[in-house]
Amino acid sequence: MQIQKENTELGQIEYTFRTGEPLIVLLNCFGSFDTVQNFSQVLKYLPKDFEIFAPDFLNTWL
């Protein structure tokens, strides 16, 4: 998994990704943990060839 950061007018957005197929998008819906931490128990059961995109929202870590 790779972590990427993008600066926007609203602040910095961080997202974690892994290339592959099929694509799975993980959206964080609660808590102050980042998306990958919230889904860590699910990720360990997914096949290693699945593509993962897990963006962190601007409110993460507030």
PQR file of N, CA, C, O and H, with PARSE charges and radii, in Angstrom:
ATOM      1  N   MET A   1       0.846  -1.165   0.000 -0.4000 1.5000
ATOM      2  CA  MET A   1       0.000   0.000   0.000 -0.0000 2.0000
ATOM      3  C   MET A   1       0.896   1.234   0.000  0.5500 1.7000
ATOM      4  O   MET A   1       1.946   1.267   0.642 -0.5500 1.4000
ATOM      5  N   GLN A   2       0.453   2.235  -0.732 -0.4000 1.5000
ATOM      6  CA  GLN A   2       1.182   3.493  -0.817 -0.0000 2.0000
ATOM      7  C   GLN A   2       0.311   4.616  -0.275  0.5500 1.7000
ATOM      8  O   GLN A   2      -0.910   4.594  -0.425 -0.5500 1.4000
ATOM      9  H   GLN A   2      -0.400   2.207  -1.253  0.4000 1.0000
ATOM     10  N   ILE A   3       0.940   5.584   0.347 -0.4000 1.5000
ATOM     11  CA  ILE A   3       0.223   6.750   0.862 -0.0000 2.0000
ATOM     12  C   ILE A   3       0.600   7.955   0.015  0.5500 1.7000
ATOM     13  O   ILE A   3       1.777   8.199  -0.248 -0.5500 1.4000
ATOM     14  H   ILE A   3       1.932   5.601   0.469  0.4000 1.0000
ATOM     15  N   GLN A   4      -0.399   8.697  -0.405 -0.4000 1.5000
ATOM     16  CA  GLN A   4      -0.211   9.890  -1.230 -0.0000 2.0000
ATOM     17  C   GLN A   4      -0.909  11.059  -0.548  0.5500 1.7000
ATOM     18  O   GLN A   4      -1.943  10.872   0.093 -0.5500 1.4000
ATOM     19  H   GLN A   4      -1.355   8.499  -0.191  0.4000 1.0000
ATOM     20  N   LYS A   5      -0.360  12.255  -0.677 -0.4000 1.5000
ATOM     21  CA  LYS A   5      -0.973  13.458  -0.111 -0.0000 2.0000
ATOM     22  C   LYS A   5      -1.197  14.478  -1.217  0.5500 1.7000
ATOM     23  O   LYS A   5      -0.354  14.665  -2.094 -0.5500 1.4000
ATOM     24  H   LYS A   5       0.480  12.407  -1.198  0.4000 1.0000
ATOM     25  N   GLU A   6      -2.348  15.132  -1.155 -0.4000 1.5000
ATOM     26  CA  GLU A   6      -2.702  16.171  -2.120 -0.0000 2.0000
ATOM     27  C   GLU A   6      -3.118  17.421  -1.355  0.5500 1.7000
ATOM     28  O   GLU A   6      -3.906  17.348  -0.412 -0.5500 1.4000
ATOM     29  H   GLU A   6      -3.033  14.981  -0.442  0.4000 1.0000
ATOM     30  N   ASN A   7      -2.587  18.562  -1.764 -0.4000 1.5000
ATOM     31  CA  ASN A   7      -3.004  19.831  -1.178 -0.0000 2.0000
ATOM     32  C   ASN A   7      -4.172  20.393  -1.971  0.5500 1.7000
ATOM     33  O   ASN A   7      -4.143  20.420  -3.201 -0.5500 1.4000
ATOM     34  H   ASN A   7      -1.947  18.622  -2.531  0.4000 1.0000
ATOM     35  N   THR A   8      -5.196  20.841  -1.262 -0.4000 1.5000
ATOM     36  CA  THR A   8      -6.364  21.460  -1.884 -0.0000 2.0000
ATOM     37  C   THR A   8      -6.592  22.817  -1.220  0.5500 1.7000
ATOM     38  O   THR A   8      -5.903  23.169  -0.262 -0.5500 1.4000
ATOM     39  H   THR A   8      -5.219  20.820  -0.262  0.4000 1.0000
ATOM     40  N   GLU A   9      -7.543  23.560  -1.723 -0.4000 1.5000
ATOM     41  CA  GLU A   9      -7.880  24.849  -1.117 -0.0000 2.0000
ATOM     42  C   GLU A   9      -8.432  24.672   0.295  0.5500 1.7000
ATOM     43  O   GLU A   9      -8.347  25.590   1.111 -0.5500 1.4000
ATOM     44  H   GLU A   9      -8.102  23.274  -2.501  0.4000 1.0000
ATOM     45  N   LEU A  10      -8.989  23.517   0.586 -0.4000 1.5000
ATOM     46  CA  LEU A  10      -9.580  23.256   1.896 -0.0000 2.0000
ATOM     47  C   LEU A  10      -8.604  22.634   2.891  0.5500 1.7000
ATOM     48  O   LEU A  10      -8.890  22.574   4.087 -0.5500 1.4000
ATOM     49  H   LEU A  10      -9.058  22.771  -0.076  0.4000 1.0000
ATOM     50  N   GLY A  11      -7.472  22.179   2.411 -0.4000 1.5000
ATOM     51  CA  GLY A  11      -6.488  21.529   3.269 -0.0000 2.0000
ATOM     52  C   GLY A  11      -5.881  20.324   2.580  0.5500 1.7000
ATOM     53  O   GLY A  11      -6.163  20.055   1.412 -0.5500 1.4000
ATOM     54  H   GLY A  11      -7.240  22.227   1.439  0.4000 1.0000
ATOM     55  N   GLN A  12      -5.058  19.611   3.298 -0.4000 1.5000
ATOM     56  CA  GLN A  12      -4.378  18.447   2.736 -0.0000 2.0000
ATOM     57  C   GLN A  12      -5.246  17.197   2.871  0.5500 1.7000
ATOM     58  O   GLN A  12      -5.808  16.926   3.932 -0.5500 1.4000
ATOM     59  H   GLN A  12      -4.829  19.830   4.247  0.4000 1.0000
ATOM     60  N   ILE A  13      -5.342  16.449   1.785 -0.4000 1.5000
ATOM     61  CA  ILE A  13      -6.072  15.181   1.772 -0.0000 2.0000
ATOM     62  C   ILE A  13      -5.048  14.068   1.577  0.5500 1.7000
ATOM     63  O   ILE A  13      -4.178  14.153   0.710 -0.5500 1.4000
ATOM     64  H   ILE A  13      -4.885  16.670   0.923  0.4000 1.0000
ATOM     65  N   GLU A  14      -5.163  13.029   2.390 -0.4000 1.5000
ATOM     66  CA  GLU A  14      -4.275  11.882   2.277 -0.0000 2.0000
ATOM     67  C   GLU A  14      -5.090  10.681   1.826  0.5500 1.7000
ATOM     68  O   GLU A  14      -6.226  10.498   2.265 -0.5500 1.4000
ATOM     69  H   GLU A  14      -5.870  12.960   3.094  0.4000 1.0000
ATOM     70  N   TYR A  15      -4.522   9.870   0.960 -0.4000 1.5000
ATOM     71  CA  TYR A  15      -5.208   8.652   0.554 -0.0000 2.0000
ATOM     72  C   TYR A  15      -4.205   7.516   0.415  0.5500 1.7000
ATOM     73  O   TYR A  15      -3.035   7.726   0.092 -0.5500 1.4000
ATOM     74  H   TYR A  15      -3.599  10.019   0.603  0.4000 1.0000
ATOM     75  N   THR A  16      -4.687   6.332   0.662 -0.4000 1.5000
ATOM     76  CA  THR A  16      -3.884   5.125   0.560 -0.0000 2.0000
ATOM     77  C   THR A  16      -4.387   4.323  -0.624  0.5500 1.7000
ATOM     78  O   THR A  16      -5.593   4.229  -0.850 -0.5500 1.4000
ATOM     79  H   THR A  16      -5.636   6.161   0.923  0.4000 1.0000
ATOM     80  N   PHE A  17      -3.454   3.739  -1.387 -0.4000 1.5000
ATOM     81  CA  PHE A  17      -3.885   2.965  -2.543 -0.0000 2.0000
ATOM     82  C   PHE A  17      -2.933   1.807  -2.820  0.5500 1.7000
ATOM     83  O   PHE A  17      -1.783   1.776  -2.381 -0.5500 1.4000
ATOM     84  H   PHE A  17      -2.474   3.815  -1.203  0.4000 1.0000
ATOM     85  N   ARG A  18      -3.477   0.866  -3.567 -0.4000 1.5000
ATOM     86  CA  ARG A  18      -2.722  -0.282  -4.066 -0.0000 2.0000
ATOM     87  C   ARG A  18      -3.316  -0.606  -5.423  0.5500 1.7000
ATOM     88  O   ARG A  18      -4.539  -0.653  -5.554 -0.5500 1.4000
ATOM     89  H   ARG A  18      -4.411   0.891  -3.924  0.4000 1.0000
ATOM     90  N   THR A  19      -2.500  -0.830  -6.427 -0.4000 1.5000
ATOM     91  CA  THR A  19      -3.012  -1.122  -7.764 -0.0000 2.0000
ATOM     92  C   THR A  19      -3.367  -2.596  -7.901  0.5500 1.7000
ATOM     93  O   THR A  19      -2.819  -3.449  -7.203 -0.5500 1.4000
ATOM     94  H   THR A  19      -1.506  -0.792  -6.321  0.4000 1.0000
ATOM     95  N   GLY A  20      -4.287  -2.879  -8.806 -0.4000 1.5000
ATOM     96  CA  GLY A  20      -4.738  -4.239  -9.075 -0.0000 2.0000
ATOM     97  C   GLY A  20      -6.121  -4.229  -9.679  0.5500 1.7000
ATOM     98  O   GLY A  20      -6.577  -3.207 -10.191 -0.5500 1.4000
ATOM     99  H   GLY A  20      -4.732  -2.187  -9.373  0.4000 1.0000
ATOM    100  N   GLU A  21      -6.788  -5.364  -9.618 -0.4000 1.5000
ATOM    101  CA  GLU A  21      -8.163  -5.499 -10.105 -0.0000 2.0000
ATOM    102  C   GLU A  21      -8.867  -6.553  -9.287  0.5500 1.7000
ATOM    103  O   GLU A  21      -8.242  -7.549  -8.922 -0.5500 1.4000
ATOM    104  H   GLU A  21      -6.417  -6.194  -9.202  0.4000 1.0000
ATOM    105  N   PRO A  22     -10.113  -6.385  -8.988 -0.5600 1.5000
ATOM    106  CA  PRO A  22     -11.001  -5.250  -9.218  0.2800 2.0000
ATOM    107  C   PRO A  22     -10.730  -4.145  -8.191  0.5500 1.7000
ATOM    108  O   PRO A  22     -10.042  -4.365  -7.194 -0.5500 1.4000
ATOM    109  N   LEU A  23     -11.274  -2.973  -8.446 -0.4000 1.5000
ATOM    110  CA  LEU A  23     -11.109  -1.822  -7.556 -0.0000 2.0000
ATOM    111  C   LEU A  23     -12.106  -1.892  -6.402  0.5500 1.7000
ATOM    112  O   LEU A  23     -13.294  -2.146  -6.604 -0.5500 1.4000
ATOM    113  H   LEU A  23     -11.833  -2.794  -9.256  0.4000 1.0000
ATOM    114  N   ILE A  24     -11.605  -1.664  -5.198 -0.4000 1.5000
ATOM    115  CA  ILE A  24     -12.455  -1.535  -4.014 -0.0000 2.0000
ATOM    116  C   ILE A  24     -12.171  -0.163  -3.408  0.5500 1.7000
ATOM    117  O   ILE A  24     -11.019   0.179  -3.142 -0.5500 1.4000
ATOM    118  H   ILE A  24     -10.641  -1.459  -5.034  0.4000 1.0000
ATOM    119  N   VAL A  25     -13.227   0.620  -3.191 -0.4000 1.5000
ATOM    120  CA  VAL A  25     -13.099   1.941  -2.574 -0.0000 2.0000
ATOM    121  C   VAL A  25     -13.589   1.832  -1.136  0.5500 1.7000
ATOM    122  O   VAL A  25     -14.713   1.395  -0.888 -0.5500 1.4000
ATOM    123  H   VAL A  25     -14.164   0.342  -3.407  0.4000 1.0000
ATOM    124  N   LEU A  26     -12.752   2.224  -0.202 -0.4000 1.5000
ATOM    125  CA  LEU A  26     -13.096   2.185   1.217 -0.0000 2.0000
ATOM    126  C   LEU A  26     -13.336   3.610   1.691  0.5500 1.7000
ATOM    127  O   LEU A  26     -12.455   4.462   1.579 -0.5500 1.4000
ATOM    128  H   LEU A  26     -11.839   2.578  -0.404  0.4000 1.0000
ATOM    129  N   LEU A  27     -14.531   3.872   2.222 -0.4000 1.5000
ATOM    130  CA  LEU A  27     -14.884   5.205   2.702 -0.0000 2.0000
ATOM    131  C   LEU A  27     -15.052   5.180   4.213  0.5500 1.7000
ATOM    132  O   LEU A  27     -15.811   4.375   4.751 -0.5500 1.4000
ATOM    133  H   LEU A  27     -15.247   3.180   2.313  0.4000 1.0000
ATOM    134  N   ASN A  28     -14.352   6.050   4.874 -0.4000 1.5000
ATOM    135  CA  ASN A  28     -14.412   6.163   6.321 -0.0000 2.0000
ATOM    136  C   ASN A  28     -15.692   6.888   6.708  0.5500 1.7000
ATOM    137  O   ASN A  28     -15.968   7.969   6.188 -0.5500 1.4000
ATOM    138  H   ASN A  28     -13.736   6.704   4.436  0.4000 1.0000
ATOM    139  N   CYS A  29     -16.470   6.316   7.601 -0.4000 1.5000
ATOM    140  CA  CYS A  29     -17.754   6.941   7.937 -0.0000 2.0000
ATOM    141  C   CYS A  29     -17.825   7.440   9.373  0.5500 1.7000
ATOM    142  O   CYS A  29     -18.764   8.157   9.716 -0.5500 1.4000
ATOM    143  H   CYS A  29     -16.246   5.438   8.023  0.4000 1.0000
ATOM    144  N   PHE A  30     -16.873   7.089  10.218 -0.4000 1.5000
ATOM    145  CA  PHE A  30     -16.921   7.576  11.599 -0.0000 2.0000
ATOM    146  C   PHE A  30     -15.554   7.456  12.249  0.5500 1.7000
ATOM    147  O   PHE A  30     -14.673   6.755  11.751 -0.5500 1.4000
ATOM    148  H   PHE A  30     -16.110   6.507   9.940  0.4000 1.0000
ATOM    149  N   GLY A  31     -15.391   8.143  13.356 -0.4000 1.5000
ATOM    150  CA  GLY A  31     -14.168   8.037  14.133 -0.0000 2.0000
ATOM    151  C   GLY A  31     -13.061   8.940  13.639  0.5500 1.7000
ATOM    152  O   GLY A  31     -13.163   9.565  12.584 -0.5500 1.4000
ATOM    153  H   GLY A  31     -16.106   8.712  13.761  0.4000 1.0000
ATOM    154  N   SER A  32     -12.003   8.996  14.423 -0.4000 1.5000
ATOM    155  CA  SER A  32     -10.880   9.858  14.073 -0.0000 2.0000
ATOM    156  C   SER A  32      -9.697   9.078  13.511  0.5500 1.7000
ATOM    157  O   SER A  32      -8.654   9.664  13.222 -0.5500 1.4000
ATOM    158  H   SER A  32     -11.919   8.488  15.280  0.4000 1.0000
ATOM    159  N   PHE A  33      -9.846   7.766  13.351 -0.4000 1.5000
ATOM    160  CA  PHE A  33      -8.783   6.968  12.744 -0.0000 2.0000
ATOM    161  C   PHE A  33      -8.813   7.137  11.234  0.5500 1.7000
ATOM    162  O   PHE A  33      -9.862   7.422  10.656 -0.5500 1.4000
ATOM    163  H   PHE A  33     -10.694   7.290  13.585  0.4000 1.0000
ATOM    164  N   ASP A  34      -7.659   6.961  10.596 -0.4000 1.5000
ATOM    165  CA  ASP A  34      -7.680   7.057   9.140 -0.0000 2.0000
ATOM    166  C   ASP A  34      -8.372   5.829   8.547  0.5500 1.7000
ATOM    167  O   ASP A  34      -8.578   4.827   9.233 -0.5500 1.4000
ATOM    168  H   ASP A  34      -6.807   6.730  11.066  0.4000 1.0000
ATOM    169  N   THR A  35      -8.721   5.919   7.283 -0.4000 1.5000
ATOM    170  CA  THR A  35      -9.538   4.897   6.627 -0.0000 2.0000
ATOM    171  C   THR A  35      -8.878   3.524   6.662  0.5500 1.7000
ATOM    172  O   THR A  35      -9.549   2.527   6.928 -0.5500 1.4000
ATOM    173  H   THR A  35      -8.554   6.732   6.725  0.4000 1.0000
ATOM    174  N   VAL A  36      -7.586   3.457   6.400 -0.4000 1.5000
ATOM    175  CA  VAL A  36      -6.890   2.168   6.391 -0.0000 2.0000
ATOM    176  C   VAL A  36      -6.912   1.530   7.780  0.5500 1.7000
ATOM    177  O   VAL A  36      -7.057   0.313   7.896 -0.5500 1.4000
ATOM    178  H   VAL A  36      -7.041   4.267   6.184  0.4000 1.0000
ATOM    179  N   GLN A  37      -6.772   2.330   8.828 -0.4000 1.5000
ATOM    180  CA  GLN A  37      -6.850   1.778  10.186 -0.0000 2.0000
ATOM    181  C   GLN A  37      -8.241   1.222  10.472  0.5500 1.7000
ATOM    182  O   GLN A  37      -8.367   0.155  11.073 -0.5500 1.4000
ATOM    183  H   GLN A  37      -6.655   3.319   8.734  0.4000 1.0000
ATOM    184  N   ASN A  38      -9.283   1.928  10.051 -0.4000 1.5000
ATOM    185  CA  ASN A  38     -10.648   1.452  10.286 -0.0000 2.0000
ATOM    186  C   ASN A  38     -10.936   0.139   9.567  0.5500 1.7000
ATOM    187  O   ASN A  38     -11.708  -0.681  10.063 -0.5500 1.4000
ATOM    188  H   ASN A  38      -9.181   2.795   9.563  0.4000 1.0000
ATOM    189  N   PHE A  39     -10.329  -0.067   8.415 -0.4000 1.5000
ATOM    190  CA  PHE A  39     -10.595  -1.266   7.623 -0.0000 2.0000
ATOM    191  C   PHE A  39      -9.474  -2.305   7.719  0.5500 1.7000
ATOM    192  O   PHE A  39      -9.448  -3.248   6.928 -0.5500 1.4000
ATOM    193  H   PHE A  39      -9.702   0.599   8.011  0.4000 1.0000
ATOM    194  N   SER A  40      -8.562  -2.152   8.657 -0.4000 1.5000
ATOM    195  CA  SER A  40      -7.406  -3.050   8.728 -0.0000 2.0000
ATOM    196  C   SER A  40      -7.803  -4.515   8.890  0.5500 1.7000
ATOM    197  O   SER A  40      -7.146  -5.392   8.329 -0.5500 1.4000
ATOM    198  H   SER A  40      -8.583  -1.386   9.300  0.4000 1.0000
ATOM    199  N   GLN A  41      -8.857  -4.795   9.641 -0.4000 1.5000
ATOM    200  CA  GLN A  41      -9.285  -6.184   9.833 -0.0000 2.0000
ATOM    201  C   GLN A  41      -9.913  -6.770   8.574  0.5500 1.7000
ATOM    202  O   GLN A  41      -9.877  -7.985   8.377 -0.5500 1.4000
ATOM    203  H   GLN A  41      -9.390  -4.082  10.097  0.4000 1.0000
ATOM    204  N   VAL A  42     -10.482  -5.932   7.724 -0.4000 1.5000
ATOM    205  CA  VAL A  42     -11.054  -6.384   6.452 -0.0000 2.0000
ATOM    206  C   VAL A  42      -9.946  -6.574   5.419  0.5500 1.7000
ATOM    207  O   VAL A  42      -9.948  -7.555   4.675 -0.5500 1.4000
ATOM    208  H   VAL A  42     -10.510  -4.945   7.883  0.4000 1.0000
ATOM    209  N   LEU A  43      -9.008  -5.641   5.374 -0.4000 1.5000
ATOM    210  CA  LEU A  43      -7.947  -5.667   4.365 -0.0000 2.0000
ATOM    211  C   LEU A  43      -7.103  -6.934   4.420  0.5500 1.7000
ATOM    212  O   LEU A  43      -6.656  -7.422   3.383 -0.5500 1.4000
ATOM    213  H   LEU A  43      -9.007  -4.844   5.978  0.4000 1.0000
ATOM    214  N   LYS A  44      -6.882  -7.465   5.604 -0.4000 1.5000
ATOM    215  CA  LYS A  44      -6.024  -8.650   5.695 -0.0000 2.0000
ATOM    216  C   LYS A  44      -6.657  -9.891   5.060  0.5500 1.7000
ATOM    217  O   LYS A  44      -5.959 -10.867   4.786 -0.5500 1.4000
ATOM    218  H   LYS A  44      -7.245  -7.068   6.446  0.4000 1.0000
ATOM    219  N   TYR A  45      -7.977  -9.861   4.824 -0.4000 1.5000
ATOM    220  CA  TYR A  45      -8.651 -10.998   4.192 -0.0000 2.0000
ATOM    221  C   TYR A  45      -8.868 -10.818   2.692  0.5500 1.7000
ATOM    222  O   TYR A  45      -9.259 -11.768   2.012 -0.5500 1.4000
ATOM    223  H   TYR A  45      -8.544  -9.068   5.047  0.4000 1.0000
ATOM    224  N   LEU A  46      -8.623  -9.620   2.163 -0.4000 1.5000
ATOM    225  CA  LEU A  46      -8.804  -9.387   0.727 -0.0000 2.0000
ATOM    226  C   LEU A  46      -7.617  -9.947  -0.048  0.5500 1.7000
ATOM    227  O   LEU A  46      -6.483  -9.885   0.428 -0.5500 1.4000
ATOM    228  H   LEU A  46      -8.306  -8.849   2.715  0.4000 1.0000
ATOM    229  N   PRO A  47      -7.862 -10.489  -1.228 -0.5600 1.5000
ATOM    230  CA  PRO A  47      -6.753 -10.969  -2.053  0.2800 2.0000
ATOM    231  C   PRO A  47      -5.764  -9.839  -2.355  0.5500 1.7000
ATOM    232  O   PRO A  47      -6.164  -8.685  -2.510 -0.5500 1.4000
ATOM    233  N   LYS A  48      -4.498 -10.170  -2.435 -0.4000 1.5000
ATOM    234  CA  LYS A  48      -3.439  -9.177  -2.647 -0.0000 2.0000
ATOM    235  C   LYS A  48      -3.493  -8.521  -4.020  0.5500 1.7000
ATOM    236  O   LYS A  48      -2.859  -7.486  -4.224 -0.5500 1.4000
ATOM    237  H   LYS A  48      -4.173 -11.107  -2.308  0.4000 1.0000
ATOM    238  N   ASP A  49      -4.242  -9.100  -4.977 -0.4000 1.5000
ATOM    239  CA  ASP A  49      -4.303  -8.499  -6.309 -0.0000 2.0000
ATOM    240  C   ASP A  49      -5.465  -7.517  -6.464  0.5500 1.7000
ATOM    241  O   ASP A  49      -5.650  -6.968  -7.550 -0.5500 1.4000
ATOM    242  H   ASP A  49      -4.757  -9.941  -4.811  0.4000 1.0000
ATOM    243  N   PHE A  50      -6.257  -7.277  -5.408 -0.4000 1.5000
ATOM    244  CA  PHE A  50      -7.335  -6.287  -5.463 -0.0000 2.0000
ATOM    245  C   PHE A  50      -6.745  -4.882  -5.396  0.5500 1.7000
ATOM    246  O   PHE A  50      -5.797  -4.631  -4.652 -0.5500 1.4000
ATOM    247  H   PHE A  50      -6.107  -7.723  -4.525  0.4000 1.0000
ATOM    248  N   GLU A  51      -7.311  -3.974  -6.176 -0.4000 1.5000
ATOM    249  CA  GLU A  51      -6.921  -2.568  -6.085 -0.0000 2.0000
ATOM    250  C   GLU A  51      -7.695  -1.935  -4.936  0.5500 1.7000
ATOM    251  O   GLU A  51      -8.895  -2.163  -4.780 -0.5500 1.4000
ATOM    252  H   GLU A  51      -8.082  -4.177  -6.781  0.4000 1.0000
ATOM    253  N   ILE A  52      -6.995  -1.139  -4.137 -0.4000 1.5000
ATOM    254  CA  ILE A  52      -7.600  -0.487  -2.977 -0.0000 2.0000
ATOM    255  C   ILE A  52      -7.432   1.021  -3.123  0.5500 1.7000
ATOM    256  O   ILE A  52      -6.345   1.496  -3.453 -0.5500 1.4000
ATOM    257  H   ILE A  52      -6.020  -0.954  -4.264  0.4000 1.0000
ATOM    258  N   PHE A  53      -8.496   1.773  -2.882 -0.4000 1.5000
ATOM    259  CA  PHE A  53      -8.429   3.233  -2.804 -0.0000 2.0000
ATOM    260  C   PHE A  53      -9.136   3.635  -1.522  0.5500 1.7000
ATOM    261  O   PHE A  53     -10.334   3.394  -1.369 -0.5500 1.4000
ATOM    262  H   PHE A  53      -9.379   1.388  -2.614  0.4000 1.0000
ATOM    263  N   ALA A  54      -8.402   4.245  -0.599 -0.4000 1.5000
ATOM    264  CA  ALA A  54      -8.946   4.594   0.716 -0.0000 2.0000
ATOM    265  C   ALA A  54      -8.599   6.044   1.047  0.5500 1.7000
ATOM    266  O   ALA A  54      -7.541   6.313   1.616 -0.5500 1.4000
ATOM    267  H   ALA A  54      -7.429   4.441  -0.723  0.4000 1.0000
ATOM    268  N   PRO A  55      -9.491   6.988   0.692 -0.5600 1.5000
ATOM    269  CA  PRO A  55      -9.206   8.397   0.998  0.2800 2.0000
ATOM    270  C   PRO A  55      -9.535   8.725   2.452  0.5500 1.7000
ATOM    271  O   PRO A  55     -10.466   8.168   3.035 -0.5500 1.4000
ATOM    272  N   ASP A  56      -8.761   9.630   3.020 -0.4000 1.5000
ATOM    273  CA  ASP A  56      -9.066  10.170   4.344 -0.0000 2.0000
ATOM    274  C   ASP A  56      -9.720  11.527   4.144  0.5500 1.7000
ATOM    275  O   ASP A  56      -9.260  12.332   3.334 -0.5500 1.4000
ATOM    276  H   ASP A  56      -8.005  10.082   2.546  0.4000 1.0000
ATOM    277  N   PHE A  57     -10.772  11.773   4.870 -0.4000 1.5000
ATOM    278  CA  PHE A  57     -11.481  13.040   4.743 -0.0000 2.0000
ATOM    279  C   PHE A  57     -10.776  14.117   5.561  0.5500 1.7000
ATOM    280  O   PHE A  57      -9.964  13.811   6.434 -0.5500 1.4000
ATOM    281  H   PHE A  57     -11.145  11.119   5.528  0.4000 1.0000
ATOM    282  N   LEU A  58     -11.086  15.356   5.280 -0.4000 1.5000
ATOM    283  CA  LEU A  58     -10.421  16.471   5.949 -0.0000 2.0000
ATOM    284  C   LEU A  58     -10.632  16.475   7.456  0.5500 1.7000
ATOM    285  O   LEU A  58      -9.822  17.052   8.181 -0.5500 1.4000
ATOM    286  H   LEU A  58     -11.746  15.605   4.571  0.4000 1.0000
ATOM    287  N   ASN A  59     -11.690  15.853   7.943 -0.4000 1.5000
ATOM    288  CA  ASN A  59     -11.944  15.841   9.388 -0.0000 2.0000
ATOM    289  C   ASN A  59     -11.174  14.752  10.125  0.5500 1.7000
ATOM    290  O   ASN A  59     -11.265  14.673  11.350 -0.5500 1.4000
ATOM    291  H   ASN A  59     -12.348  15.384   7.354  0.4000 1.0000
ATOM    292  N   THR A  60     -10.421  13.912   9.423 -0.4000 1.5000
ATOM    293  CA  THR A  60      -9.650  12.858  10.076 -0.0000 2.0000
ATOM    294  C   THR A  60      -8.560  13.488  10.937  0.5500 1.7000
ATOM    295  O   THR A  60      -7.866  14.407  10.502 -0.5500 1.4000
ATOM    296  H   THR A  60     -10.347  13.976   8.428  0.4000 1.0000
ATOM    297  N   TRP A  61      -8.421  13.000  12.128 -0.4000 1.5000
ATOM    298  CA  TRP A  61      -7.428  13.434  13.109 -0.0000 2.0000
ATOM    299  C   TRP A  61      -7.767  14.763  13.764  0.5500 1.7000
ATOM    300  O   TRP A  61      -6.886  15.382  14.361 -0.5500 1.4000
ATOM    301  H   TRP A  61      -8.985  12.254  12.481  0.4000 1.0000
ATOM    302  N   LEU A  62      -9.011  15.227  13.676 -0.4000 1.5000
ATOM    303  CA  LEU A  62      -9.379  16.464  14.378 -0.0000 2.0000
ATOM    304  C   LEU A  62      -9.783  16.165  15.797  0.5500 1.7000
ATOM    305  O   LEU A  62     -10.127  17.079  16.546 -0.5500 1.4000
ATOM    306  H   LEU A  62      -9.727  14.725  13.191  0.4000 1.0000
TER
END
